[in-house]
Each structure stands twice: as structure tokens, then as C-alpha cells.
Amino acid sequence: MDNIILIFVCLIAGISFQKTKIFPANTHLVLNQFLIYIALPAVTLYHIPRVMVSKDLLFPLGVAWLGFLLAFVFFSALGKWLQWPKKLTGCLILTGGLGNTAFIGYPVIEALYGSEGLETAIVLDQAGSFVVMATMGIIVAAVYSGKKEAGGPSYILRKVFSFPPFIAFLTGLCMNIAGLEFSEGVGLALQRLGKTIAPIALFAVGMQLKIDKKSPYWNYLAYGLSYKLMLMPAAVFVLYKLIFTGDNLITDVSVIEAGMAPMITAAILATAYGLKPKLASMMVGVGIPLSFLTIDLWYWLLLSF
């Protein structure tokens, strides 16, 4: 419960400080850089070496890849049909295709399914959502950014392999394979740095979020959140619950995580690449409170089967 309270406190604090001169106008950009270069690599280096690999993890791992692939197909087709700008389509692919499986997912899953469910959620996030964001997410951001050099393979590879969280992921993966872990002191330091992600990211989102009733992005927001909160978990529900695995904890956690609000890091990535930053902030800022209602719906549906 304290994590959920923290989410709203930091988001509201960021919104409240928008109109003051206490923080510079570009504060959110500085905070985003801190997250990308320090906090996200730290949490990755802490968790990835500790992940226990087994065949049972394939289903939760598949949630992130399936969701992002469907988002790419859905928004690419919709964008071509409605003649959207590339940056708009890229923004919705990123924020609609990647879920907030950690900041919101962890406390929600732990509250609903206990520590056993939380273990599944951590694997889904660290080895699923985060890997998709650090690989396919960067590729989509680079390609849809509109930069002339963005279409070249060398440019995309350079962006992927120079992204600090991805470098940290590769390092952690090598440590996992080799059976290595950081010392207790280093691990504790990494863990504490990782805990700064949620408050700083939400504060940064709040500083950018402006709920303008006349905003041109409301229609696009409806498309993005309809996919993220309803269509994506519906696809996972049908495949996992009705076709493949049936009634078990991994299936239930996978469906609930699929219905989480848009990933904050995806919004940061979209902002960094100039993919409609205002829309990206709205996807997170509006999506987070709305997701608590839709998650209740999916939880009730899972109990009914």
C-alpha cells in the first residue's frame, strides 16, 4: 500500500511544482538523464544476476514480447490508415506496447498474489519488459524519431549498445551465466539507487503532465490506453488462460501484468527521442490512475474462470 501511495504523492508533487520557480524548466530532462545513466543500470545490475532461469518462465517472458509485437502491428496499421505522423505512431508503440510491470506491477501483484506472485512479476519485468524496452524499444525510438541517419543498421546498433541500461543488462546476464553476484555492500548500494527510480520518474512525469482539455492528443490517448489497458490483457487472457496454460498463478500474474499502465521508462525513452513528449506524459499520467480500475476488472474476470 505504501508503494501505491508513493506513486500518487510523487505524481501530484511533480504537477504541483510545474508553476513554481523552485525547479528550473528543464528539471524533468535532468531527472530523466539520471534515471537512464544511473538508476536504471543500478536496478538491472542488482536483479539480473539473481534471476533463476527455468522453462516455467517462458510464459511470463512472452507477455512483454507479445504485447510489444501486437502494439507494433496495431499502431502501425492504424497510423497508416489514419495517416499519422511517424513520431505519433512511434510514441504509441512505445507507451502502448510496454507496461509498468515494476513500479506499479510489483506492489499490485504482491498485494493480490503474495510473495510467490511477486517472484513471477520480477522475472516478467526484468527479463521481459526491460529487455524488450532496451532492445526493440530503442530500435523503434530510433527508427520513428525522424532523423535521417536513424534508418541505418549501424545507427540503430550504436544506439542499442550505447544505452546504459542495456549495457548493464548484458553485464548482469554474463554474471548470471557465470554464477557471479556482487558483494553484499555493492548489492545494497545498487538496490538503494534502484529505489530512486519510482519517485524520481513519477515526479519528472508530473512536471511534464498538463491536462489540457483542448489538447490535440485526447483522441490518440484513447487509442493508446484502450490498447494498453484492454486489448493487450485481453489477448494474453485468451492465449494464456483459455488456450495454453489454464488456471495457475503464472497465468493470472501474466494477465494482470499485461494490463498495467504504460511504462514510465518507455515515456522517458519517447521523450528522449522527441516522440510526442506531451502525449507520452499523458499516457503515463492518465494511464496510472485509470489502470487501477481496469486491473480490478481483469482480477474479477480471472476469479470467475
N, C-alpha and C positions, 0 to 999 in steps of 0.2 A: 504493500500500500504506500510506503514511503517513497518508492521509486515513481509511482504514478503521480503522487503529489508533487514530486520534484519536476516532473515533466511540465505540469501546468504552471508551477511557480516560475520556472526559468523562461518559458514561452511568454508569459504575461509580463515578466520583468523586461524582456527584450522589447516588447511592444511599448511598454511604459517609457522606456528611455529613448525612444525614437525622436521625440520632440524636445529633448533637453540638449544642452551643450556640454554635458558632463563627459560624454564619449564623442570622439571625432566621427565624422560622417562615414569614414571608411573602416570603422571598427569591425564590422562583420567580415570584411575581406582579410583583415589581420587575424581574426579568430579562426577563419577557415584555413588559413595557412598553417596556423599552429596545429589544427586538427590533422591536416594532411601530412605534415612533416614530423610531428612528434607523437601526438596522442594515438592516432590510428596505427602507426607502426608498433607502438608500445603494446597495445592490446593484442595485436596479431602475434607478436613475439612471445607474449605470455601464454596464449591459448593453443596455438597450432602445434607446438612440440608436445602438448599433453593430450591431443586428440587420439582416442583409441579407434583404430580402423577395423571395420568388420563389414560383412555383406549386408547386415541389417541397416546400415547407414545409407544404402543406395536410395531408398525411398525418400527420406528427408532431404538428401542431397539433390534429388531430382526436382524438388519443388522450385528451387531458385532458377535452375536451367529451363524448366518447363515454362515457368511464369515469364521469364525474360524473352524466350523464343516466341511465345504466344503474343506478348506485348509488341515485339518487333513486327510480326506478321499483321496484327490487328491495326496498329497505328500507322504502319507504312501503307497498308491498303486504304485506310481511312484518309490519310494525308493526301494520297494521290487522287482519291475520289473527290475530296473537298478542296483540293489544290492548296494545301497548307504550305507555308514556308518550311524549308528543311530544319531550321532551328526549332520551330514549334514541334515538328514531328519528333526530333531528337530529344527534346525536353520530356515529352510524354512517354517515349520509350523508356527513358532512364527512370523517371519518377513513378511511372505506372508499372514498370516491369520489375522493380526492386523494392522489397518490403522492409519495414522497420522491425526486423526479426530480433534485434538485440535490445535497443533502448526501451521499446515498449513490449516486444515479444518476451523477453526474459521474465519480467515481473508478472505479466499476464499468465504465461504458461505455468510458472511456479505456483501462482495462486489457484489455477484451475486443476493442474495435474501433479503438483508436488515436485520433489527433487528429481524423481525419475523422468518426468516430462521435461524438466529443465535441461537435463543432460542431452536429450534429443534436440532441444531447441538450440543449444550451444553448437552442436555439430552442424545443424541446418544453417545456422548463421555464419560460423567461422569458415567451414569447409564448403558451404554452398553459396549463400547470398554474397559473402565478402569476396569469394573467388570470382563469381560472375561479375561483380562490380569492378574488380581490379583487372579483369581481362576484357570481357565483352563490353562492359560499361565504358571503359576507356576508349575502345575501338569505335563504339557508336558515337561517343562525345567528339572524338577526333574527326570522324567522317562527316557528321552533321554540323560541325562548327562553322562550315562555310569557308574555311581557309583553303587557299589554292593547293598548298602542299599536303593537305590533310588526306587526300585520296591515295597518296603513295604508300606502299607497304613499309618502306623504311621509316617514314614519319610515324606511322601507327606503332610499329615495333619500338621505336625510340620512346614514344610516349608511354607505352605499356611498361617497358623495362626501366624507365626512369621514374615511375610513380612510386613514391616512398612506401606506401602500404603494400604494394606488390613485391617490392624488394624484400620487405620484412616477411611477407608470406613465403617467398622462396627460401629465405633463410630458415624460417621456422619449419618448413617442410623438410628441408635437408636435416635439420636437427631431429625431427620426428623419425625419419628413416634411419638415422644413425643411433637413435635411442639416447639422445643427449637432451639435457634440460639446463636452464640457467641455475645458478646458485640461489639459495633462499633469499639472500639480500637483493640480488638483481631482480629476481622474480617479483618480490614485493614492490620494488621501485617501478617496474613495468606495470604492475597491477594498479598502483596508485595513479600513474599517468593515464592509464586507460579509463579510470573512473572519471576523469575530467571531460570525457567526450560528450556524455549526455547533457550536463548543464551548459557547457560552452556552446555546443552545437545548437541546442534549443534557444539559447539566448541570442545567438547570431541569426537564427531563423526569425525570431521575434523582432529583431531590429530591422529586418528587411520586409516583414509582413505588413502589408497595408490592405485592409479590407475595404476596397473601393467599390461601392455599389455600381458605379459606372465603368468599372474595369472591363476592358475588351476580352478578358480571359475567362469569364464565368462559364461560357459555353464549353471551352476547352477543358476547364476544370471539371465540369460534369462528365465529359468523356473519360478523362483520366481517372477520376475517383470511381466511376461506375465500373471501369475495368478492374482497378486495383482492389476495391472492396467487395465486388460482387462476382464479376466474370471469372477472375483468376481463382478465387477459392472454390467457385462452382466447378471449374474444370478439374481441380485437384480432388474435390469431393467425389465427382463421378468416377474418375480414374482410380483413385486410391480406395475409396470406401465401397463403391458399388461393383468395380470390375476386378481390381488386383488383390488387395490385402484384406479387406473386410474390417471386422471390429477388433481393433487393438490400439494401444496407446500411441504408437508411432504414427498410425494413420490419423488419429484425432489431432495430435500435435501438428502434423503436417498441414492439415486443413486450416486450423486456427492461425498458424504462422503465415499461410498463403493469403489470409485475409487481413494482415496487419497493414497499418497506414504506410504511405510511401517512405522509403529510406531517407534519413537525413543526409547521409553521405552522398546519395545519388543527387540530391538537391544541391549540395556543395559542389559536386562534380559538374552539374549542369551550369551552375553559376560561374565556375572557373573557366568554362569553355564558351561562355556567352550564349547559352541556350535558354533564352527567355527566363532570366533570373526571377522576375516577379511571379511568373506562373509557377516556377519551381518552388518558390517560397509558399505560394498559396496551396500547392498540392500537399505540402507538409503541414502548414499551419491549420488548414481546414480539415485535412485528412485525419490528423491525430484525434481530435475530439469526436469526429464523426465515426471513426473506426471503433470506438468503444460501444457504439450502438450496433454496428453491423457484426462485431465479434460476438455479441450476445446472441444475435440471430443464428450464427453458424454453430455456436455452442449448443443452443437449444435443438438445432436440427441434428447434430451429432448424437445427442442424448435420445432422440426419437428413433434412431436406427439401431 
